[in-house]
Amino acid sequence: MVSFVLSFTVFLSSACGLIIEIVAGRLIAPVFGMSLYTWTSIIAVVLAGFSVGHWIGGRMTLGTTSKRKQLQKISIALFLSSGSSLLILPMLNLIPNFVLSIQMSLITAIMLVSMSLFFLPSLFVGVVSPLATKLAIDIADNSDSGMVIGRMYALGTVGAIFGALMAGYLLIATLGSRSTVLLIASLYFAQGCLFAIIQGRGGNKLLLFATLLCTGLASITYFTSSFRSQCYSESSYFCIQINSANKWSDDVRLMALDHLVHSINDKKTPELLHSPYVHFVDEYVEQRLGQEAISAFFIGGGGFSLPRAWLEKYQGRAQLTIAEIDPDVTRVAREMLWFDDQGANTNIIHDDARVALNSIESSKKFDLIFGDAFHDISIPAHLVTREFNELVASRLDENGFYVVNVVDNPTKPAFLLSFVKTLRQSFSETEIWFEPDQVGRTTFIVVAAKTSFVDNFLTAKNGFERSWWRWPNRKLEKALVLHSIPILTDDLAPVERLMSGTVLAGSH
């Protein structure tokens, strides 16, 4: 019986440890977004915790100890795993704000937050496996020690696989990240109680102490509302947040995906575009194509602010195809952001934009393809390569154009220049536009076309008073020549390295 419990504990504790690792990315996404940097930090911190925990657990097996003492150590490790997991939620409301108040690089900030929140839960659960394995060997016949070690390793690995699958495909999407953390803390606590009961004498005192400790931590979590997610909806892709943009009225709402605001919608005036780069697209399209209804393909839907504006502007005559990878984003836009495409000439494809564009018959051509799937420093590499640009070019009408918003460091825009250099492999004309007087990270708007556009300055004719300048071709040519930047391909697209200047520029 004890041997079975030990084996199951190794399986379940390994599963719980991996679930915390997967959930960690979602928990800090509203602060830092989901990028290679966040996942790298989380994986490094969790593996470091496991490693230190395994080492400590191994040290704790030294010497000859009674079975009761070994059960007690496992119980304590599981109770500490439960308590430290519970602490993640109240600390999540404190640690990131403190770290962001200090001027430091984004990578450093992500690493500090990850270490503060996830190192100890990983360390304590890492202690369990070597303790349980040693006790299982002691219980078994000495000749079976190799078999026991192999079984425990296998169960730990299978448990980790099971935990990763459960977190990614079931728990986060059904319970949400915070409730999943509470579930894991409860499972750790239940396992700790089981070992406290099995050990017999002295177990009741340990059980009482652990119950009081975890109850206190759970109370802190409850009364600080730490278990309540700030997400309106937590999908398989994003923490979707909906907030009022005006404290005096709920007629203007914004949608944030993870940490980044993606759209601001006006209930009464759909054509009023609050986001400058979205406003630019509307003005630019009108400058190049006039008032005629257009055919457009959107890479990313977000809050559907521009499709919503064009449904009103063109009175349903525009042909709009929108590739939005997350069905929940579309659902929330309909529920909360007044997006109504019923009866309109609109086709929404819930798939990756590259897959969606490939699936459309080659004879279908668009006046505009608008790329709005970049999430700050998180850029899907497969949507910036020469091969994807060739696909985009093949789907544009002769007078059509491709517009993409890019966030980069204005003093050293390595990714922007590399992206433009790559676009020039597929388009004869490329332009970079920007709104003047931006501070810090700058939102650039890149236009690629088969025909030229002569203006170097664009003033808004509708909505907010805004203007955009075009990066002079002479300066752009000089920048492309002076900087050693790669052409992005499916084989090599070092987006993170090119964005490092933006990432290291500070966390604000």
RODO-2510 file (C-alpha; in nm, 4 decimals, decimal comma):
residues 508
     n   res          X          Y          Z
     1     m     0,0000     0,0000     0,0000
     2     v     0,2727     0,2490     0,0966
     3     s     0,4686     0,1577    -0,2152
     4     f     0,1664     0,2409    -0,4319
     5     v     0,1128     0,5719    -0,2491
     6     l     0,4783     0,6660    -0,3016
     7     s     0,4587     0,5859    -0,6732
     8     f     0,1355     0,7819    -0,7161
     9     t     0,2826     1,0755    -0,5218
    10     v     0,5818     1,0977    -0,7564
    11     f     0,3431     1,0914    -1,0534
    12     l     0,1023     1,3499    -0,9125
    13     s     0,3632     1,5868    -0,7674
    14     s     0,5490     1,5893    -1,1012
    15     a     0,2211     1,6640    -1,2804
    16     c     0,1442     1,9488    -1,0399
    17     g     0,4940     2,0925    -1,0805
    18     l     0,4532     2,1103    -1,4595
    19     i     0,1044     2,2557    -1,4306
    20     i     0,2462     2,5405    -1,2211
    21     e     0,5139     2,5934    -1,4884
    22     i     0,2549     2,6177    -1,7677
    23     v     0,0219     2,8368    -1,5617
    24     a     0,3140     3,0662    -1,4727
    25     g     0,3263     3,1984    -1,8280
    26     r    -0,0404     3,2913    -1,8190
    27     l    -0,0157     3,4514    -1,4743
    28     i     0,2532     3,7011    -1,5760
    29     a     0,1225     3,7542    -1,9305
    30     p    -0,0981     4,0503    -1,8242
    31     v     0,2201     4,2158    -1,6949
    32     f     0,4839     4,1278    -1,9549
    33     g     0,2954     3,9577    -2,2377
    34     m     0,3756     3,6154    -2,3797
    35     s     0,7106     3,6060    -2,5540
    36     l     1,0244     3,3983    -2,5840
    37     y     1,1676     3,6015    -2,2967
    38     t     0,8880     3,5185    -2,0533
    39     w     0,8959     3,1467    -2,1350
    40     t     1,2754     3,1342    -2,1180
    41     s     1,2739     3,2933    -1,7722
    42     i     0,9924     3,0742    -1,6415
    43     i     1,1453     2,7499    -1,7667
    44     a     1,4887     2,8444    -1,6304
    45     v     1,3480     2,9377    -1,2877
    46     v     1,1274     2,6290    -1,2560
    47     l     1,4060     2,3932    -1,3644
    48     a     1,6415     2,5647    -1,1195
    49     g     1,3845     2,5088    -0,8449
    50     f     1,3459     2,1418    -0,9376
    51     s     1,7237     2,0959    -0,9427
    52     v     1,7832     2,2567    -0,6041
    53     g     1,4878     2,0634    -0,4608
    54     h     1,6195     1,7327    -0,5935
    55     w     1,9614     1,8059    -0,4425
    56     i     1,8132     1,8990    -0,1051
    57     g     1,5860     1,5935    -0,1117
    58     g     1,8823     1,3738    -0,1885
    59     r     2,0767     1,5213     0,1037
    60     m     1,7798     1,4553     0,3308
    61     t     1,8006     1,0803     0,2579
    62     l     2,1530     1,0515     0,4039
    63     g     2,1932     0,8321     0,7101
    64     t     1,9643     0,5679     0,8465
    65     t     1,6230     0,7089     0,9352
    66     s     1,3011     0,5384     1,0333
    67     k     1,0144     0,4944     0,7942
    68     r     0,8076     0,7364     1,0062
    69     k     1,0717     1,0068     0,9772
    70     q     1,0902     0,9647     0,6004
    71     l     0,7117     0,9893     0,5695
    72     q     0,7236     1,3003     0,7846
    73     k     0,9789     1,4670     0,5560
    74     i     0,7655     1,3931     0,2487
    75     s     0,4604     1,5320     0,4257
    76     i     0,6416     1,8532     0,5215
    77     a     0,7720     1,8983     0,1639
    78     l     0,4180     1,8637     0,0262
    79     f     0,2733     2,1075     0,2801
    80     l     0,5446     2,3603     0,1906
    81     s     0,4648     2,3047    -0,1793
    82     s     0,1010     2,3824    -0,1029
    83     g     0,1772     2,6931     0,1017
    84     s     0,4273     2,8387    -0,1448
    85     s     0,1840     2,7757    -0,4318
    86     l    -0,0896     2,9614    -0,2437
    87     l     0,1490     3,2526    -0,1896
    88     i     0,1860     3,2964    -0,5671
    89     l    -0,1522     3,4678    -0,5935
    90     p    -0,1203     3,7465    -0,3316
    91     m     0,2437     3,8007    -0,4343
    92     l     0,1294     3,8348    -0,7945
    93     n    -0,0498     4,1543    -0,6921
    94     l     0,2609     4,2971    -0,5239
    95     i     0,5878     4,1754    -0,6781
    96     p     0,5374     4,2823    -1,0443
    97     n     0,4288     4,6343    -0,9442
    98     f     0,7337     4,6719    -0,7220
    99     v     0,9717     4,5401    -0,9882
   100     l     0,8217     4,7632    -1,2579
   101     s     0,8653     5,0673    -1,0339
   102     i     1,2428     5,0151    -1,0560
   103     q     1,4182     5,1164    -1,3772
   104     m     1,5622     4,7985    -1,5251
   105     s     1,5625     4,6035    -1,8486
   106     l     1,2564     4,4004    -1,9357
   107     i     1,4518     4,0738    -1,9291
   108     t     1,5787     4,1465    -1,5766
   109     a     1,2284     4,2376    -1,4606
   110     i     1,0803     3,9164    -1,6011
   111     m     1,3531     3,7076    -1,4393
   112     l     1,3080     3,8720    -1,0977
   113     v     0,9309     3,8279    -1,1016
   114     s     0,9606     3,4660    -1,2157
   115     m     1,2149     3,3916    -0,9432
   116     s     1,0050     3,5576    -0,6726
   117     l     0,6859     3,3742    -0,7633
   118     f     0,7797     3,0315    -0,8932
   119     f     1,1182     2,9263    -0,7528
   120     l     1,0042     2,8113    -0,4071
   121     p     0,7008     2,6054    -0,5229
   122     s     0,9313     2,4268    -0,7697
   123     l     1,2007     2,3751    -0,5050
   124     f     0,9670     2,2236    -0,2452
   125     v     0,7994     1,9850    -0,4884
   126     g     1,1447     1,8905    -0,6185
   127     v     1,2283     1,7592    -0,2696
   128     v     0,9507     1,4998    -0,2877
   129     s     1,0819     1,2649    -0,5595
   130     p     1,4200     1,1696    -0,4055
   131     l     1,2586     1,1216    -0,0624
   132     a     0,9809     0,9055    -0,2046
   133     t     1,2241     0,7067    -0,4196
   134     k     1,4556     0,6347    -0,1239
   135     l     1,1664     0,5165     0,0911
   136     a     1,0353     0,2977    -0,1908
   137     i     1,3804     0,1370    -0,2213
   138     d     1,3919     0,0779     0,1556
   139     i     1,0519    -0,0913     0,1471
   140     a     1,1378    -0,3100    -0,1539
   141     d     1,3855    -0,5924    -0,1634
   142     n     1,7414    -0,4619    -0,2134
   143     s     1,7726    -0,6584    -0,5342
   144     d     1,4848    -0,4569    -0,6789
   145     s     1,6411    -0,1129    -0,6201
   146     g     1,7203    -0,0587    -0,9883
   147     m     1,3631    -0,1501    -1,0809
   148     v     1,2271     0,0943    -0,8195
   149     i     1,4476     0,3818    -0,9395
   150     g     1,3477     0,3176    -1,3006
   151     r     0,9793     0,3081    -1,2072
   152     m     1,0023     0,6350    -1,0153
   153     y     1,1870     0,8116    -1,2981
   154     a     0,9280     0,6868    -1,5462
   155     l     0,6341     0,7925    -1,3278
   156     g     0,7873     1,1362    -1,2754
   157     t     0,8287     1,1867    -1,6487
   158     v     0,4809     1,0550    -1,7315
   159     g     0,3369     1,2778    -1,4597
   160     a     0,5125     1,5808    -1,6071
   161     i     0,3730     1,4998    -1,9518
   162     f     0,0249     1,4499    -1,8052
   163     g     0,0476     1,7806    -1,6180
   164     a     0,1587     1,9733    -1,9249
   165     l    -0,1292     1,8311    -2,1310
   166     m    -0,3853     1,8933    -1,8571
   167     a    -0,2742     2,2543    -1,8111
   168     g    -0,2539     2,3392    -2,1801
   169     y    -0,5657     2,1633    -2,3051
   170     l    -0,8052     2,1582    -2,0101
   171     l    -0,7367     2,3386    -1,6821
   172     i    -0,6482     2,6915    -1,7979
   173     a    -0,9303     2,7015    -2,0515
   174     t    -1,1929     2,5665    -1,8085
   175     l    -1,0855     2,6831    -1,4610
   176     g    -0,8595     2,9778    -1,5423
   177     s    -0,5030     3,0225    -1,4229
   178     r    -0,5743     3,1363    -1,0650
   179     s    -0,8257     2,8626    -0,9923
   180     t    -0,5761     2,6144    -1,1342
   181     v    -0,3151     2,7352    -0,8834
   182     l    -0,5701     2,6874    -0,6030
   183     l    -0,6407     2,3364    -0,7309
   184     i    -0,2713     2,2466    -0,7322
   185     a    -0,2233     2,3892    -0,3813
   186     s    -0,5180     2,1754    -0,2683
   187     l    -0,3718     1,8616    -0,4268
   188     y    -0,0370     1,9212    -0,2583
   189     f    -0,2157     1,9730     0,0733
   190     a    -0,4237     1,6565     0,0321
   191     q    -0,1101     1,4519    -0,0400
   192     g     0,0613     1,6048     0,2631
   193     c    -0,2375     1,5108     0,4808
   194     l    -0,2243     1,1529     0,3514
   195     f     0,1423     1,1154     0,4485
   196     a     0,0782     1,2803     0,7861
   197     i    -0,1939     1,0226     0,8550
   198     i     0,0173     0,7279     0,7325
   199     q     0,3127     0,8179     0,9538
   200     g     0,1010     0,7664     1,2657
   201     r     0,2532     0,9034     1,5885
   202     g     0,3275     1,2745     1,5578
   203     g     0,1339     1,3051     1,2359
   204     n    -0,1660     1,4683     1,3997
   205     k     0,0424     1,7614     1,5274
   206     l     0,1978     1,8128     1,1849
   207     l    -0,1450     1,7906     1,0236
   208     l    -0,2869     2,0513     1,2618
   209     f     0,0052     2,2890     1,2068
   210     a    -0,0125     2,2529     0,8281
   211     t    -0,3890     2,3033     0,8303
   212     l    -0,3566     2,6240     1,0295
   213     l    -0,0751     2,7498     0,8037
   214     c    -0,2496     2,6775     0,4746
   215     t    -0,5823     2,8079     0,6081
   216     g    -0,4093     3,1337     0,6978
   217     l    -0,2521     3,1612     0,3532
   218     a    -0,5837     3,0752     0,1871
   219     s    -0,7525     3,3470     0,3941
   220     i    -0,4934     3,6015     0,2826
   221     t    -0,5544     3,4985    -0,0758
   222     y    -0,9307     3,5276    -0,0341
   223     f    -0,9476     3,8587     0,1507
   224     t    -0,7008     4,0244    -0,0852
   225     s    -0,9163     3,9029    -0,3782
   226     s    -0,6032     3,7439    -0,5221
   227     f    -0,8010     3,4501    -0,6569
   228     r    -1,0065     3,6789    -0,8778
   229     s    -0,8672     3,7038    -1,2261
   230     q    -0,8499     4,0419    -1,3967
   231     c    -0,9406     3,8666    -1,7213
   232     y    -1,2909     3,9024    -1,8610
   233     s    -1,2222     3,5755    -2,0383
   234     e    -0,9209     3,3488    -2,0204
   235     s    -0,8884     3,1637    -2,3486
   236     s    -0,6359     2,9128    -2,4760
   237     y    -0,4368     3,2056    -2,6176
   238     f    -0,4924     3,5219    -2,4142
   239     c    -0,6043     3,6854    -2,0954
   240     i    -0,8778     3,9009    -2,2508
   241     q    -0,9520     4,2158    -2,0521
   242     i    -1,2326     4,4629    -2,1126
   243     n    -1,2235     4,8006    -1,9408
   244     s    -1,4025     5,1298    -1,9722
   245     a    -1,1804     5,3928    -2,1325
   246     n    -1,3814     5,6745    -1,9718
   247     k    -1,4532     5,6792    -1,5980
   248     w    -1,7601     5,8969    -1,6606
   249     s    -1,9180     5,6717    -1,9227
   250     d    -1,9165     5,3106    -2,0369
   251     d    -1,9700     5,4078    -2,4009
   252     v    -1,5988     5,3739    -2,4804
   253     r    -1,4329     5,0403    -2,4005
   254     l    -1,0908     4,8975    -2,4605
   255     m    -0,9777     4,5401    -2,5129
   256     a    -0,6393     4,4260    -2,3839
   257     l    -0,4903     4,0920    -2,4819
   258     d    -0,2502     3,9929    -2,2048
   259     h    -0,0724     4,3200    -2,1212
   260     l    -0,1319     4,5146    -2,4428
   261     v    -0,4337     4,7265    -2,5407
   262     h    -0,5428     4,6131    -2,8862
   263     s    -0,8434     4,8284    -2,9557
   264     i    -1,0665     5,1045    -2,8255
   265     n    -1,4266     5,1010    -2,9450
   266     d    -1,6823     5,3783    -2,9283
   267     k    -2,0394     5,2565    -2,8874
   268     k    -2,2136     5,5532    -3,0480
   269     t    -1,9509     5,6410    -3,3119
   270     p    -1,7988     5,3249    -3,4676
   271     e    -1,5976     5,5328    -3,7158
   272     l    -1,4124     5,7197    -3,4400
   273     l    -1,0790     5,5357    -3,4269
   274     h    -0,8901     5,5989    -3,1027
   275     s    -0,5741     5,4022    -3,1856
   276     p    -0,3462     5,6208    -3,4035
   277     y    -0,2118     5,3376    -3,6202
   278     v    -0,5644     5,2067    -3,6912
   279     h    -0,6738     5,5622    -3,7709
   280     f    -0,3789     5,5874    -4,0111
   281     v    -0,4923     5,2787    -4,2034
   282     d    -0,8395     5,4249    -4,2507
   283     e    -0,7007     5,7601    -4,3701
   284     y    -0,4359     5,5998    -4,5915
   285     v    -0,6872     5,3694    -4,7597
   286     e    -0,9098     5,6657    -4,8357
   287     q    -0,6140     5,8608    -4,9794
   288     r    -0,5133     5,5772    -5,2119
   289     l    -0,8484     5,4227    -5,3026
   290     g    -1,1023     5,6989    -5,2450
   291     q    -1,4516     5,6271    -5,1134
   292     e    -1,5075     5,3025    -5,3051
   293     a    -1,5875     4,9963    -5,0966
   294     i    -1,2789     4,7824    -5,0573
   295     s    -1,1846     4,4184    -5,0232
   296     a    -0,9613     4,3684    -4,7187
   297     f    -0,7923     4,0834    -4,5350
   298     f    -0,7122     4,1374    -4,1650
   299     i    -0,4278     3,9503    -3,9978
   300     g    -0,5697     3,9513    -3,6451
   301     g    -0,9071     4,0778    -3,5321
   302     g    -0,8413     4,2088    -3,1829
   303     g    -1,1325     4,4290    -3,0829
   304     f    -1,2498     4,4487    -3,4474
   305     s    -1,2471     4,8293    -3,4266
   306     l    -1,1490     4,8879    -3,7916
   307     p    -1,3849     4,6223    -3,9360
   308     r    -1,6608     4,7710    -3,7200
   309     a    -1,5792     5,1206    -3,8492
   310     w    -1,5823     5,0020    -4,2101
   311     l    -1,9109     4,8169    -4,1683
   312     e    -2,0566     5,1553    -4,0766
   313     k    -1,8579     5,3593    -4,3309
   314     y    -1,9261     5,1404    -4,6343
   315     q    -2,2735     5,0316    -4,5193
   316     g    -2,1988     4,6631    -4,5655
   317     r    -2,0533     4,7010    -4,9159
   318     a    -1,6921     4,6309    -4,8115
   319     q    -1,5725     4,2713    -4,8358
   320     l    -1,3916     4,1957    -4,5120
   321     t    -1,2065     3,8732    -4,4361
   322     i    -1,0683     3,8541    -4,0807
   323     a    -0,8247     3,5868    -3,9611
   324     e    -0,8470     3,5791    -3,5805
   325     i    -0,6774     3,2801    -3,4218
   326     d    -0,8768     3,2976    -3,0975
   327     p    -1,2551     3,2391    -3,1191
   328     d    -1,2930     3,3855    -2,7693
   329     v    -1,1607     3,7208    -2,8912
   330     t    -1,4353     3,7317    -3,1529
   331     r    -1,6969     3,6270    -2,8990
   332     v    -1,5916     3,8969    -2,6508
   333     a    -1,5840     4,1626    -2,9252
   334     r    -1,9438     4,0759    -3,0079
   335     e    -2,0518     4,0648    -2,6425
   336     m    -1,8701     4,3696    -2,5089
   337     l    -1,7402     4,5872    -2,7945
   338     w    -2,0568     4,6194    -3,0052
   339     f    -1,9148     4,4319    -3,3045
   340     d    -2,2128     4,3195    -3,5110
   341     d    -2,1346     4,1411    -3,8368
   342     q    -2,4776     3,9833    -3,8832
   343     g    -2,5869     4,0189    -4,2426
   344     a    -2,2644     4,1981    -4,3380
   345     n    -2,0263     4,0936    -4,6141
   346     t    -1,7799     3,9673    -4,3539
   347     n    -1,5971     3,6364    -4,3261
   348     i    -1,4229     3,5506    -3,9983
   349     i    -1,1716     3,2655    -4,0061
   350     h    -1,0603     3,1327    -3,6686
   351     d    -0,7156     3,0137    -3,7642
   352     d    -0,3564     3,1277    -3,7942
   353     a    -0,3389     3,4101    -4,0486
   354     r    -0,0840     3,2346    -4,2689
   355     v    -0,2918     2,9172    -4,2778
   356     a    -0,6078     3,1195    -4,3422
   357     l    -0,4541     3,3205    -4,6277
   358     n    -0,3196     3,0019    -4,7830
   359     s    -0,6635     2,8416    -4,7667
   360     i    -0,8272     3,1165    -4,9731
   361     e    -0,8494     3,0423    -5,3446
   362     s    -0,5615     3,2003    -5,5364
   363     s    -0,7998     3,3901    -5,7654
   364     k    -0,9265     3,5953    -5,4713
   365     k    -0,7458     3,9318    -5,4574
   366     f    -0,7561     4,2047    -5,1934
   367     d    -0,7141     4,5817    -5,2059
   368     l    -0,5621     4,5752    -4,8577
   369     i    -0,3988     4,3223    -4,6292
   370     f    -0,3613     4,4655    -4,2790
   371     g    -0,1175     4,2967    -4,0408
   372     d    -0,2163     4,3564    -3,6792
   373     a    -0,1015     4,0359    -3,5080
   374     f     0,2145     4,1678    -3,3437
   375     h     0,1893     4,1881    -2,9645
   376     d     0,4486     4,4460    -2,8640
   377     i     0,7761     4,2462    -2,8413
   378     s     0,5970     3,9180    -2,9110
   379     i     0,6116     3,8795    -3,2884
   380     p     0,5080     3,5600    -3,4713
   381     a     0,8224     3,4886    -3,6708
   382     h     0,6353     3,3037    -3,9468
   383     l     0,4429     3,6235    -4,0302
   384     v     0,7499     3,8354    -4,1098
   385     t     0,9446     3,6132    -4,3472
   386     r     1,0137     3,6453    -4,7187
   387     e     0,8001     3,3392    -4,7865
   388     f     0,4992     3,4901    -4,6104
   389     n     0,5518     3,8214    -4,7893
   390     e     0,5438     3,6371    -5,1205
   391     l     0,2104     3,4860    -5,0188
   392     v     0,0773     3,8314    -4,9256
   393     a     0,1969     3,9817    -5,2544
   394     s     0,0247     3,7057    -5,4528
   395     r    -0,3066     3,7823    -5,2816
   396     l    -0,3027     4,1581    -5,3518
   397     d    -0,4692     4,3319    -5,6430
   398     e    -0,2400     4,5230    -5,8788
   399     n    -0,3083     4,8464    -5,6907
   400     g    -0,3357     4,6774    -5,3528
   401     f    -0,1007     4,7247    -5,0580
   402     y     0,0116     4,5578    -4,7361
   403     v     0,0092     4,7565    -4,4089
   404     v     0,1726     4,6359    -4,0852
   405     n     0,2200     4,8067    -3,7497
   406     v     0,5620     4,7517    -3,5881
   407     v     0,6766     4,8557    -3,2392
   408     d     1,0518     4,9134    -3,2146
   409     n     1,3250     5,1212    -3,0539
   410     p     1,3353     5,4532    -3,2475
   411     t     1,7103     5,4987    -3,1945
   412     k     1,8072     5,1535    -3,3188
   413     p     1,5123     4,9907    -3,4988
   414     a     1,6957     4,6737    -3,6033
   415     f     1,3825     4,4624    -3,6462
   416     l     1,2006     4,7366    -3,8369
   417     l     1,4876     4,7727    -4,0834
   418     s     1,5224     4,3974    -4,1248
   419     f     1,1491     4,3672    -4,1857
   420     v     1,1571     4,6421    -4,4495
   421     k     1,4639     4,4888    -4,6139
   422     t     1,2785     4,1578    -4,6335
   423     l     0,9643     4,3214    -4,7741
   424     r     1,1734     4,4693    -5,0550
   425     q     1,2370     4,1174    -5,1806
   426     s     0,8669     4,0922    -5,2666
   427     f     0,7457     4,4508    -5,3190
   428     s     0,8846     4,7284    -5,5375
   429     e     0,7667     5,0025    -5,2988
   430     t     0,8082     5,0219    -4,9208
   431     e     0,7216     5,3071    -4,6853
   432     i     0,7651     5,3710    -4,3117
   433     w     0,5193     5,6069    -4,1435
   434     f     0,5075     5,7316    -3,7853
   435     e     0,3185     5,9750    -3,5685
   436     p     0,5537     6,2515    -3,4479
   437     d     0,6331     6,3239    -3,0826
   438     q     0,6123     5,9645    -2,9604
   439     v     0,8200     5,8953    -2,6494
   440     g     1,0098     5,5702    -2,5902
   441     r     0,9033     5,2730    -2,7964
   442     t     0,7599     5,3929    -3,1237
   443     t     0,4772     5,2466    -3,3277
   444     f     0,5794     5,2511    -3,6926
   445     i     0,3425     5,1724    -3,9782
   446     v     0,5033     4,9911    -4,2687
   447     v     0,3420     4,9935    -4,6120
   448     a     0,4472     4,7621    -4,8952
   449     a     0,2959     4,7966    -5,2419
   450     k     0,3478     4,7351    -5,6112
   451     t     0,2770     5,0994    -5,6965
   452     s     0,4193     5,4168    -5,5423
   453     f     0,2553     5,6734    -5,3164
   454     v     0,3917     6,0247    -5,3618
   455     d     0,2918     6,2009    -5,0396
   456     n     0,5337     6,2301    -4,7475
   457     f     0,2846     6,3751    -4,5014
   458     l    -0,0666     6,2621    -4,4135
   459     t    -0,3218     6,4640    -4,2165
   460     a    -0,6384     6,3065    -4,0815
   461     k    -0,9582     6,4224    -4,2496
   462     n    -1,1907     6,2352    -4,0151
   463     g    -1,2097     6,1904    -3,6401
   464     f    -0,9215     6,3020    -3,4193
   465     e    -0,6757     6,5688    -3,5326
   466     r    -0,3671     6,3683    -3,6200
   467     s    -0,0845     6,3661    -3,8683
   468     w     0,1769     6,1148    -3,9789
   469     w     0,5164     6,1609    -4,1374
   470     r     0,6885     5,9365    -4,3824
   471     w     1,0486     5,8338    -4,3250
   472     p     1,2380     5,9975    -4,6153
   473     n     1,3518     5,7441    -4,8742
   474     r     1,7049     5,8841    -4,8770
   475     k     1,7460     5,8289    -4,5012
   476     l     1,5821     5,4869    -4,5229
   477     e     1,8220     5,3778    -4,7990
   478     k     2,1173     5,4975    -4,5923
   479     a     1,9964     5,3142    -4,2819
   480     l     1,9484     4,9894    -4,4738
   481     v     2,3004     5,0117    -4,6128
   482     l     2,4767     5,1100    -4,2892
   483     h     2,3231     4,8438    -4,0662
   484     s     2,4161     4,4791    -4,1068
   485     i     2,0703     4,3268    -4,0880
   486     p     1,9432     3,9940    -4,2180
   487     i     1,6655     3,9087    -4,4573
   488     l     1,4039     3,7132    -4,2612
   489     t     1,3206     3,3676    -4,3929
   490     d     1,1309     3,0621    -4,2724
   491     d     1,4691     2,9032    -4,2103
   492     l     1,6115     3,1950    -4,0087
   493     a     1,4095     3,4774    -3,8538
   494     p     1,5996     3,6009    -3,5434
   495     v     1,3169     3,8275    -3,4305
   496     e     1,4099     3,8185    -3,0609
   497     r     1,7730     3,9130    -3,1286
   498     l     1,6663     4,2009    -3,3526
   499     m     1,4205     4,3224    -3,0894
   500     s     1,6782     4,3070    -2,8108
   501     g     1,7423     4,6820    -2,8305
   502     t     1,3774     4,7428    -2,7487
   503     v     1,3658     4,4769    -2,4783
   504     l     1,6785     4,6006    -2,3005
   505     a     1,5723     4,9644    -2,3195
   506     g     1,3804     4,9400    -1,9911
   507     s     1,0661     4,7898    -1,8525
   508     h     0,8544     5,1044    -1,8735
***
